[in-house]
Amino acid sequence: MYLSSVLLLPLPPCYHGNVVISEVPAVATLKKEPKTFAFDHCFWSMEDSNVKFANQEIVFNCLGKDILERAFEGYNACILAYGQTGSGKSYSMMGTNEQKGIIPRLCDALFDQIKEKEANDLGFKVEVSYMEIYNEKVRDLLDPKGRHNLRVREHNILGPYVDDLSTLAVSAFQDINTLMSEGNKSRTVAATNMNSESSRSHAVFSIIVTQTLSDLQTGVS
């Protein structure tokens, strides 16, 4: 089962509830009813001096914590950041050294929980992969050779997967941050009117957590 959170950027400046978006008709004579969209959360992140301001911690607490809890329960979970160039996708997901985004906070919380849960009969392994999808081609961003056009296949039980995609073991967020930084150097970028180094591709960063429960008497895992 897959669980997902979609982060739309920029989000309307309001609190929780419904958002009504009115469309301007292409022809003046046409009349359309306003469309209503329901969101679980809406965040105001324009001015940090405003009492309604939602910082990175608030966003993580609303979106990241539940995702992590479900992952430890064995569910596949996904956070998708969607928005135009310059709307804040990278900032929301990665943040800065002073204002960590969702991924650093989620990884910190992940390894903190592993330390709390680890025992003689319970072990954890964390692995990551990082790929780019550009012009319908899949590229491994963690492969120094930069292999292009990897094949997307489908397992009859596990579902879709990318053949020959690198999967590297990590033990702390610093390991993940280093791999992401190296992978970002290989991403396809181009200048736009809003961003001189806009990413031209979709990037998918995956974290795989494996829990192993062992019977200390029989040694069976």
C-alpha positions as CSV (number, residue, x, y, z in Angstrom):
1,M,0.0,0.0,0.0
2,Y,1.2,3.5,-0.9
3,L,0.6,6.6,1.3
4,S,1.3,10.0,-0.2
5,S,1.4,13.7,0.7
6,V,1.3,16.3,-2.0
7,L,2.9,19.6,-1.3
8,L,1.6,22.3,-3.7
9,L,3.7,25.4,-3.9
10,P,2.9,28.2,-3.5
11,L,-0.1,27.4,-1.4
12,P,-3.0,29.9,-0.8
13,P,-2.5,32.3,2.2
14,C,-5.1,30.8,4.6
15,Y,-5.5,28.3,7.4
16,H,-7.1,24.8,7.2
17,G,-10.2,24.4,5.1
18,N,-11.5,24.7,1.6
19,V,-10.0,27.0,-1.0
20,V,-12.2,28.4,-3.8
21,I,-10.5,29.1,-7.1
22,S,-12.4,31.1,-9.7
23,E,-11.5,30.6,-13.3
24,V,-11.5,33.5,-15.8
25,P,-13.4,32.3,-18.9
26,A,-11.6,32.5,-22.2
27,V,-14.8,34.0,-23.8
28,A,-16.6,36.7,-21.9
29,T,-20.0,35.2,-22.6
30,L,-19.2,31.9,-20.9
31,K,-20.0,31.4,-17.3
32,K,-18.4,28.8,-15.1
33,E,-19.1,27.8,-11.5
34,P,-16.1,28.4,-9.2
35,K,-14.3,25.2,-8.4
36,T,-13.7,24.2,-4.8
37,F,-10.6,22.3,-3.7
38,A,-10.2,20.7,-0.3
39,F,-6.8,20.7,1.4
40,D,-5.7,19.0,4.6
41,H,-3.4,21.9,5.4
42,C,-2.8,25.4,4.0
43,F,0.4,27.2,5.1
44,W,1.2,30.9,5.1
45,S,5.0,31.3,4.6
46,M,5.4,34.8,3.2
47,E,6.4,37.0,6.1
48,D,8.0,35.4,9.2
49,S,6.8,38.4,11.3
50,N,3.1,37.5,10.6
51,V,1.3,35.5,13.3
52,K,0.0,33.2,10.6
53,F,3.6,32.3,9.4
54,A,4.3,28.6,9.1
55,N,8.0,27.7,9.4
56,Q,9.7,24.5,8.3
57,E,9.0,22.8,11.6
58,I,5.3,23.3,11.3
59,V,5.3,22.0,7.7
60,F,7.2,18.9,8.8
61,N,5.0,18.2,11.8
62,C,1.9,18.4,9.5
63,L,3.3,16.3,6.7
64,G,6.5,14.4,7.6
65,K,5.7,12.8,11.0
66,D,2.8,10.8,9.8
67,I,4.7,9.6,6.7
68,L,7.6,8.4,9.0
69,E,5.2,6.6,11.4
70,R,3.5,4.7,8.5
71,A,6.9,3.7,7.1
72,F,7.8,2.0,10.4
73,E,4.5,0.2,10.1
74,G,5.6,-1.3,6.8
75,Y,3.8,1.0,4.4
76,N,5.3,2.6,1.3
77,A,5.1,6.4,1.7
78,C,5.7,9.3,-0.7
79,I,5.9,13.1,-0.5
80,L,5.5,14.9,-3.8
81,A,6.4,18.6,-4.1
82,Y,4.7,20.3,-7.1
83,G,4.9,23.8,-8.3
84,Q,6.3,26.2,-10.9
85,T,9.9,27.3,-11.2
86,G,11.0,29.4,-8.2
87,S,7.9,28.5,-6.1
88,G,10.0,26.9,-3.3
89,K,10.0,23.2,-3.9
90,S,13.7,22.7,-3.1
91,Y,13.5,25.0,-0.1
92,S,10.5,23.1,1.3
93,M,12.1,19.7,0.7
94,M,15.7,20.5,1.6
95,G,15.7,23.9,3.2
96,T,18.9,25.6,4.4
97,N,21.5,25.0,7.2
98,E,19.4,27.3,9.4
99,Q,16.0,26.2,8.3
100,K,16.1,22.5,7.5
101,G,13.4,21.2,5.1
102,I,11.3,18.1,5.2
103,I,13.9,15.6,4.0
104,P,16.6,16.5,6.6
105,R,14.1,16.6,9.4
106,L,12.6,13.3,8.3
107,C,16.0,11.7,8.1
108,D,17.0,13.0,11.6
109,A,13.8,11.7,13.0
110,L,14.3,8.4,11.2
111,F,17.7,7.7,12.7
112,D,16.5,8.9,16.1
113,Q,13.7,6.3,16.1
114,I,16.1,3.6,14.9
115,K,18.3,4.3,17.9
116,E,15.3,4.0,20.2
117,K,13.9,0.9,18.6
118,E,17.1,-1.1,18.0
119,A,17.6,-4.1,20.2
120,N,19.4,-7.5,20.2
121,D,16.5,-9.0,18.4
122,L,15.6,-6.1,16.2
123,G,17.9,-4.5,13.6
124,F,17.6,-1.9,10.9
125,K,19.2,-1.2,7.5
126,V,18.7,2.1,5.7
127,E,19.5,2.4,1.9
128,V,19.0,5.2,-0.6
129,S,18.7,5.7,-4.3
130,Y,18.4,8.9,-6.4
131,M,17.3,9.1,-10.0
132,E,16.3,11.7,-12.6
133,I,13.6,11.5,-15.1
134,Y,14.1,13.8,-18.1
135,N,12.7,13.6,-21.6
136,E,11.3,10.2,-20.8
137,K,14.7,8.8,-19.8
138,V,15.7,7.6,-16.4
139,R,19.3,8.4,-15.1
140,D,21.0,7.2,-12.0
141,L,22.3,10.3,-10.1
142,L,24.4,8.2,-7.7
143,D,26.3,6.4,-10.4
144,P,29.6,8.1,-11.2
145,K,29.3,6.8,-14.7
146,G,26.0,8.6,-15.0
147,R,24.2,5.8,-16.8
148,H,21.3,7.1,-19.0
149,N,18.0,5.5,-20.0
150,L,17.7,2.9,-17.3
151,R,14.7,0.5,-17.8
152,V,11.6,0.7,-15.7
153,R,10.2,-2.8,-15.1
154,E,7.4,-4.2,-13.0
155,H,7.7,-6.9,-10.4
156,N,4.7,-9.2,-10.0
157,I,4.7,-8.6,-6.3
158,L,6.7,-5.5,-5.5
159,G,5.4,-3.4,-8.4
160,P,7.4,-1.0,-10.6
161,Y,11.1,-0.6,-10.1
162,V,14.1,0.7,-12.1
163,D,16.5,-1.9,-13.3
164,D,20.2,-1.5,-12.3
165,L,19.5,1.6,-10.1
166,S,22.2,2.1,-7.5
167,T,21.2,1.5,-3.9
168,L,23.7,2.7,-1.2
169,A,23.7,2.0,2.5
170,V,23.7,5.0,4.9
171,S,23.9,5.3,8.7
172,A,23.2,9.0,9.3
173,F,21.7,12.0,7.7
174,Q,25.1,13.4,6.9
175,D,25.6,10.3,4.6
176,I,22.3,11.1,2.8
177,N,23.1,14.8,2.5
178,T,26.5,14.0,0.9
179,L,24.9,11.6,-1.6
180,M,22.2,14.1,-2.5
181,S,24.7,16.9,-2.9
182,E,26.8,14.8,-5.3
183,G,23.6,13.7,-7.2
184,N,22.4,17.3,-7.5
185,K,25.6,18.2,-9.4
186,S,24.6,15.7,-12.1
187,R,21.0,17.0,-12.5
188,T,19.9,18.6,-15.8
189,V,19.5,22.4,-15.3
190,A,18.8,25.3,-17.6
191,A,18.2,29.0,-17.1
192,T,14.6,30.4,-17.0
193,N,13.3,33.9,-16.5
194,M,12.7,33.1,-12.8
195,N,15.7,30.9,-12.0
196,S,19.2,30.9,-13.5
197,E,19.7,27.3,-12.6
198,S,16.3,25.7,-12.7
199,S,16.1,21.9,-12.6
200,R,14.6,20.7,-15.9
201,S,13.9,17.2,-14.7
202,H,11.9,15.3,-12.1
203,A,14.0,13.9,-9.3
204,V,13.0,10.9,-7.2
205,F,15.0,10.3,-3.9
206,S,14.0,7.0,-2.2
207,I,14.8,5.8,1.3
208,I,14.5,2.1,1.9
209,V,14.2,1.0,5.6
210,T,14.5,-2.7,6.3
211,Q,13.6,-4.1,9.8
212,T,14.9,-7.5,10.7
213,L,13.4,-9.3,13.7
214,S,15.4,-12.2,15.0
215,D,14.7,-15.1,17.4
216,L,17.7,-15.1,19.7
217,Q,17.1,-18.8,20.7
218,T,16.9,-20.2,17.2
219,G,18.8,-17.5,15.3
220,V,16.0,-17.4,12.7
221,S,15.3,-13.9,11.2
